[in-house]
Amino acid sequence: MLKIELSKLQFHGFHGVHEEETKAGGNFEVNMTVYFNPENIPVKHLHETIDYTQLYEVIKQRMQKPTKLLETLATEIARQVLDRFSRIEEVSIAIKKLNPPIAFFNGTVAAEYTLKRN
């Protein structure tokens, strides 16, 4: 299998359950890995692989829609990727909230989801 990765994608979004998150927003980092079996080895043309710019567009569009839970974002993006790209066999996505509104908390929180095609 061939693996395509999109790493450390940065977004500002209005995701969260707290009022300050939905008004001021916050910063998020998205990492995605997809796996597929190319028809030809070596892969020499864009149409033989997964165009990572199209994967980025799926992520970007969904990250623009405010959502309460990171879990919802991760599962919906994974499903969209499998629905749109029939050659992808597996997708894994991790979404980090870089500055969660937790008193005296120094770190990040994240939701990660892996979905395999049946």
N, C-alpha and C positions, 0 to 999 in steps of 0.2 A: 504494500500500500504506500501511496505517496501522501505526505503530510504537508499542508499549507498552514502557516501561522500568521496571525495578525496580533501584534504585541504592543502593549502599553498605549492603546488608543485613548486619548483624553477627550472628555466631554464635560460640559456644564449642563446640568439638568435639574429638574424640579421633582425629583423622585423622593418619596419618603412619607411617613405617616404623621410627622410633626409639622405644625403650621409654619414654622420658620423655614423648613425645607421646601415647602410648596410655594413660599413667597420669595425667598432669597435664592433658593437653589443651592446646589453644591457641586463639587467636582468628583468625577467618576473616571475609573480606568477600566477598560475592557480588553480582555485577552481571549482570542478565539483560535481553536485548532480544528481543522477539518481533515478527514482522511478519505481517499478515493483510490480506485484502481484505474490507472491510465490504460487506455487501449494500446498505446505504443510506448515502448521504451527504447531509446531515450525520448522524452517529450521534447519536441522541437517547435511546436506552434501553440499559440495562445488557445486555439479552439480545442486542443488536446488536454488542457488542464482546467483548473478552476481559476477564474479571473478574480484576484483578490480585491480589485477595485469594486467589483459587484458585491462581494461579501461586505466590504466596508459600507457600501450604500445601504444595505439591509440593516446593519447595526446603527448607522447614523440616523436613519429615518425613525427607527424604533426608539432610540435614546431621546429623541425630540418630543416624545409623547409622555407627559407626566404619569407616573405610576407609583403606587404606594410601596410595593415590595420589590426588592432586587430579585427575589425568586420568580416573580411574575415576568420581569424583564428577561431573565435568563432563559426560562422555559419557552417563552413566546418567540424570542429570537432564534433559538435552536430549531423550533418547529418551522419557522419561516425559511430557514436555510435549507432544511431537508425538503420542504415543499417546493422551493424554487430551483434547487440544483439536484437533479435526479441522479447524478453520478456520485454525489457525496454519500458515503456509507456511514459516517459517524461525525458528529460535531460536539465539541466541548467548548463551553463558554464560561468565563469567570468575570463577574462585574464587582468592582470594589468601590465602596463609598470612601473617599479619601479623607474626609473630615466629618465623621458622624457626630451628631449633636448629643454626645454623652458626656455628662459632667465628669471632669478629671480623667478623661480617657485620652490616651495618646497612642494612636494606631489607626488601622483601617478595619472595616468589616467587609465581607464579601459573600456572594452566593455563586456557586459553581454548579453547572449542570452538564451532563453528558447524555446525548441521545443517539441511539443507533437505529439505522433503518431495519425494519423487520424483513 
